[in-house]
Amino acid sequence: MRPWSLLFFLIYAVQKTANHFEGIAKYPVRKFLKAPEAEGGLGLTPEKAGAFLTDTALGWYIKALFGLLTDNLPLFGYRRKSWLIISSLLCGLAWFWVAMNGTTVQTLLVGLVIVNVLIAFSDVVCDGLMVETAQRFEHVYGLPEGTANRPLQAAQWSGAMIAVFVASIGGGIIAQFFTLRTAAMVSGIAPLLLTIAVAVIVKEDKVAWDWRRANKGWVTIGVIVAVAYAILWLKDMAVGNPFKPFEPIISALLIIGCLLAMVRIPRSLTAPVILVFLWQATPFDTNAQFVYHYFTRHNTEFVAVLAQGNTLTEVLRGVVAWFGVADAQNMSGGAFVELYWGSVIGTVNALFAVIGALFFRRYLQTIPFARLFAACIAAQATVIACFLSFSQLRIASPDWLMGLMAAEGFVFMIATLAVLGYAAKRTPENNQASIFAFFMGMYNLGQILGREQVGSRIYTAVAERSVDGFVAVPGSMPQPHAGMTVTVGLALVWLCLVYALIHYMIRHGHIVTHAEDAQHRF
């Protein structure tokens, strides 16, 4: 399985590297959008730059529908290999086009949307290939069901997190000393190299043409175009429109509805789908953490300590300065707060996520899902409860926060691999990409509803209330500590509900409790 693990490692690494939300072009794109026209940028306001980046994320909104395309429309006789080669090749060419022509808002928008759609499509094809490969290994070698996908998924996410870690440094260097054209060229080389790896490693049997399934594939193309148009229309709604705040939820429900209408979801998957959704919907939002720690008026002690500096922060300043991620102005005083949250915390989180993926691959491959889920819930509850120290003990320590974010990256990665491994195990054959994409759609919907909507809104609602019970002026949060306490408490209660669901699924045979065959390690 080593060649396959290497392949999936490379595919996810390339997807993160070429993704302008997390890859090499992350900082160069944002700098180009906000830099004044006199300095060669587009001069967009923060609001317009945010709307621009939101529009370029179209591919991730509609990606769940791509599984229907690769499952039902084989390209040159292959359901996975050909699609991976073509999408990677076109992604590289699209980045080169951005490098040569992405000098205006319109051309850059078109180029990044195309890149994003191609990366999202290759992500779905890769997941389908991973589930299909794991099932084939289990059948051929008599492996316990659900064990072959664990090392493959660990390889995927190891590649993803390592790429994020490297890109956070490399992208900062390019943004500091080079231009967006350089970032686009580097981003375009990686997908082109991936096409060679796919052509050499992937050995896939050809499938016969099935007109019934092909017709569903052709219909899927029309549905994708219609849904993409509807999502763009929703995004372009006026700010005063009453449906505007619910645009992410409406878009996600639209995708899930189309999948339910076009994919036959077995009744036996009802409980697993609910578990995947609830697992990701834990209302402990990182945006609330950001708001709580970043703004001076929300936690003046924390920002003062961070701006003043200590041994650890001084080491970080030296490392960041040596790599050239920021100039001297951003390395002094309160300006380091933004750099701390924008780069340092994300880098530490990604590094320990990589360690978590490697730990999962080495030690947790044969652990039954029942025990694995229980351990993950206990670990997540412990880490989340530690965040109460900021609100209850008034801890103002950047070092303590960095340690918690490292623990969160480690635990979150293991929990992610556990629940996605379970989803891959329950995915039936013949429609691997479609069903697993449906699982991922519910996973993403849980994140939108729980983490990004419920968690943020509850924190804001509590933190903005003044002592006498009246709503404070918008933007001022007189009770930030209360907001953090309520959010953490709600997340702990939510994890208890998830554990109750797991106990129900164990009793009804949806989750196995027996130990996996310990001989099979990869």
Sequence and secondary structure as in RCSB ss.txt:
>XXXX:A:sequence
MRPWSLLFFLIYAVQKTANHFEGIAKYPVRKFLKAPEAEGGLGLTPEKAGAFLTDTALGWYIKALFGLLTDNLPL
FGYRRKSWLIISSLLCGLAWFWVAMNGTTVQTLLVGLVIVNVLIAFSDVVCDGLMVETAQRFEHVYGLPEGTANR
PLQAAQWSGAMIAVFVASIGGGIIAQFFTLRTAAMVSGIAPLLLTIAVAVIVKEDKVAWDWRRANKGWVTIGVIV
AVAYAILWLKDMAVGNPFKPFEPIISALLIIGCLLAMVRIPRSLTAPVILVFLWQATPFDTNAQFVYHYFTRHNT
EFVAVLAQGNTLTEVLRGVVAWFGVADAQNMSGGAFVELYWGSVIGTVNALFAVIGALFFRRYLQTIPFARLFAA
CIAAQATVIACFLSFSQLRIASPDWLMGLMAAEGFVFMIATLAVLGYAAKRTPENNQASIFAFFMGMYNLGQILG
REQVGSRIYTAVAERSVDGFVAVPGSMPQPHAGMTVTVGLALVWLCLVYALIHYMIRHGHIVTHAEDAQHRF
>XXXX:A:secstr
 HHHHHHHHHHHHHHHHH TTTSTTHHHHHHHHHS GGGTS    HHHHHHHHHHHTHHHHHGGGHHHHHHH  B
TTBSSHHHHHHHHHHHHHHHHHHHHHTTSHHHHHHHHHHHHHHHHHHHHHHHHHHHHHHHHHHHHHT  TTSTHH
HHHHHHHHHHHHHHHHHHHHHHHHHHHS HHHHHHHHHHHHHHHHHHHHHH         HHHHHHHHHHHHHHH
HHHHHHHHHHTS TT TTGGGHHHHHHHHHHHHHHHHS   GGGHHHHHHHHHHHT S  HHHHHHHHHSTTT H
HHHHHHHH  HHHHHHHHHHHHHTSS GGGGSTTHHHHHIIIIIHHHHHHHHHHHHHHHHHHHSTTS HHHHHHH
HHHHHHHHHHHTHHHHHS    HHHHHHHHHHHHHHHHHHHHHHHHHHHHH  SS HHHHHHHHHHHHHHHIIII
IIIIIHHHHHHHHTB TTSSB  TT  S HHHHHHHHHHHHHHHHHHHHHHHHHHHHTTSS  S   TT   
